[in-house]
């Protein structure tokens, strides 16, 4: 999955909507791609670290996991119906989304994160 983590981190740290929607979030959001895992660390709503790391699910507040095809469809610049947000991709296409309280409390933040990830794909990468 081609996402420029440096670019994503910069976009997320500068994005008012993402920062507003993550307020009060504490803990790790884990994104499981087929070939790597990415951990977003939050402290009182501030994203303090983004790293490639594979934490156990029970150490994370939110876990999103998908196949290559699911991630490619979700992160397409113009996603197909039901891939425009995580919850519909979960319900209609089987993308795995944790069922923690934080998952639902921070769903707007997760959807904004997905938009920022779309914008952090390297130039020329087809979705």
C-alpha positions in Angstrom: 0.0 0.0 0.0 1.7 3.2 -1.2 1.1 6.0 1.3 3.8 8.5 2.1 3.7 8.5 5.9 5.7 11.7 6.1 3.2 13.5 3.9 0.2 12.0 5.7 1.7 13.1 9.1 2.2 16.6 7.8 -1.3 16.8 6.3 -2.9 15.4 9.5 -1.0 17.8 11.8 -2.0 20.8 9.7 -5.7 19.7 9.1 -8.1 21.6 11.3 -11.0 19.1 10.8 -8.8 16.1 11.7 -7.5 17.8 14.8 -11.0 18.8 15.8 -12.4 15.3 15.4 -9.5 13.6 17.3 -9.8 15.9 20.3 -9.6 13.9 23.6 -8.4 10.7 21.8 -5.8 8.8 23.8 -4.1 5.7 22.5 -3.1 3.9 19.3 -5.0 3.7 16.1 -3.6 0.7 14.2 -3.9 0.5 10.4 -3.2 -3.0 9.1 -2.2 -3.2 5.5 -1.3 -6.6 3.9 2.5 -5.9 4.0 2.8 -3.5 7.0 1.1 -2.0 10.0 1.0 1.7 10.8 0.4 3.0 14.3 -0.9 6.5 15.0 -0.3 7.5 18.6 -2.6 10.1 20.2 -2.3 11.9 23.5 -5.3 14.0 24.5 -6.3 14.5 20.9 -2.9 15.3 19.5 -1.2 12.9 17.1 2.2 12.7 18.6 3.8 9.9 16.6 3.2 7.9 13.4 5.3 4.8 12.9 5.4 1.5 11.1 4.9 -0.9 13.9 2.7 -3.9 14.6 1.1 -3.7 18.0 -1.2 -6.4 19.4 -4.9 -5.4 18.7 -5.6 -5.4 22.5 -3.1 -2.6 22.9 -4.9 -0.4 20.4 -8.0 1.8 20.8 -9.0 1.4 17.1 -7.9 -1.2 14.5 -8.6 -1.0 10.8 -7.6 -4.0 8.7 -8.1 -4.8 5.0 -6.9 -6.7 2.0 -4.9 -5.0 -0.8 -8.0 -4.7 -2.9 -10.0 -3.2 0.0 -7.3 -0.6 0.8 -6.8 0.3 -2.9 -10.6 0.8 -3.3 -10.9 2.8 -0.1 -8.0 5.1 -0.9 -8.9 5.7 -4.6 -9.0 9.4 -5.3 -12.6 8.9 -6.4 -13.8 5.9 -4.4 -16.6 3.7 -5.7 -19.9 3.7 -3.7 -19.5 2.2 -0.2 -15.8 2.8 -0.3 -16.1 6.5 0.5 -16.0 5.9 4.3 -14.8 3.2 6.6 -18.1 2.2 8.1 -19.7 1.5 4.7 -16.6 -0.3 3.5 -16.9 -2.4 6.6 -20.6 -3.2 6.2 -20.7 -3.6 2.4 -17.2 -4.9 1.5 -15.8 -6.6 4.6 -13.1 -4.2 5.6 -12.3 -5.0 9.2 -13.1 -2.2 11.7 -12.8 -2.7 15.5 -16.0 -2.4 17.5 -14.6 -0.4 20.4 -16.4 2.6 21.8 -13.6 4.8 20.4 -14.2 3.5 16.9 -17.7 4.9 16.8 -16.9 8.0 18.9 -14.1 8.9 16.5 -15.7 7.7 13.2 -15.6 11.3 11.7 -11.9 11.5 12.5 -11.3 8.1 10.9 -13.1 9.2 7.8 -11.1 12.4 7.6 -8.0 10.3 8.2 -9.0 8.3 5.1 -9.3 11.4 3.0 -5.9 12.6 4.2 -4.4 9.2 3.3 -5.8 9.5 -0.2 -4.0 12.8 -0.5 -0.8 11.3 0.8 -0.4 8.8 -2.0 2.7 9.2 -4.1 2.2 10.9 -7.5 1.5 8.5 -10.3 0.2 5.7 -8.0 -3.0 4.2 -9.4 -5.6 3.4 -6.9 
